[in-house]
Amino acid sequence: MLARRTLGRIASQSTLGAAPAGARNMATLREIELRLKSVRNIEKITKSMKMIASTKLNKAQRAMQAGKQYGIANAEVFENSPAEQSSKRKLFIVISSDKGLCGGIHSSVTKATRRIFAEKDSGLDHDSPIMVIGDKPKAQLARALPKNLTLTFNQIGRDIPTFADAAGVADLIIKSGVKYDSIAIVYNKFVTAISYESAVMEVETEESLKNSPGFKAYEMEDDVTKDLAEFSLANAIYATLVEGHACEQSARRNAMDNASKNALDMIGKLQMQYNRGRQASITNELVDIITGASAL
């Protein structure tokens, strides 16, 4: 009996003198608690951004339906006045935006542009100029095709793009003095509210319209084809800008929805980890109390 009491006192003294058994666990619990708080804040932000993107998507879709009429008008003109496709030096206009947090919306158009330049049998002049609308695709193409970048635009399409924005871009492109035989616009094509794909829209230049059989059949002043080419370029840029804007809002909503779901999953795992750690800490404290009581 005396031996048991002596051993109990020794055990009690060693327990009181040593560091608490749950000291390391408490630090871990504090870290988990802070992480839980930050993940909950992120989940609130992404949920709010998803709601904002959903509201903007409805407006962007309405603007896209109206803007598509400009592209349809262009396609009708070009269909009735086909030009000879013998151009090698092609101007590429890559359309995206300045903002992030919208999935792979920017890399979609830059990958499509790089694929076109990588094709060996396309007959394309690899010194063909590239003009970019948006800071995000500009940064990506500056790494892949730095020598081809000739002109970039930003602060366009912060809200729903207007025809004035497209006309300003078209005017600067024409006045830039860059030499090209044809124009190709690389943009994101709206498929559904949850999907999009990169596409290329061909735009006829003044020379190609002037030399097309449809226009040669009539006697016209020189300014007619020039004005038509400028207006067609502005039409095409506007149609692709509004469609790209709708794709961006759709991609942002989907990205924020996925981020919110991932945050909720992480919150569940961290909460379970925190509960287990807390339960283990309480169990250790109870064991210490019972051990001390038994020793006394």
Number of C-alpha atoms within 10 A of each C-alpha: 5 7 8 10 13 12 12 18 16 13 15 19 13 11 15 12 9 8 10 14 13 17 11 11 15 15 11 15 19 12 13 17 16 12 15 20 13 13 19 16 13 16 22 14 14 21 20 15 19 23 14 14 22 17 13 18 22 14 14 25 21 12 19 24 13 13 23 18 13 19 20 14 14 23 17 10 15 18 11 12 19 16 19 11 10 10 14 16 18 20 23 23 23 27 24 31 25 17 15 13 14 18 16 13 26 27 16 19 25 26 16 19 23 13 11 13 17 12 11 10 6 10 12 16 12 17 15 20 21 25 19 25 22 21 19 19 23 28 14 15 22 12 9 13 18 13 14 17 17 14 16 17 16 15 13 19 20 11 10 16 22 16 17 11 17 22 20 11 20 21 15 12 18 12 9 11 8 13 12 15 17 20 21 18 24 24 29 28 19 23 11 10 15 11 12 20 15 19 17 19 16 17 21 25 20 20 14 22 22 20 15 17 15 16 17 12 8 8 7 11 8 10 10 11 19 16 12 17 21 18 16 25 27 23 25 26 27 26 26 30 28 28 25 27 29 27 30 28 25 28 23 25 28 20 19 23 19 15 18 23 15 14 21 16 12 17 19 13 13 17 15 12 15 19 13 13 18 17 12 14 19 13 13 15 15 12 12 17 13 12 15 17 11 12 17 10
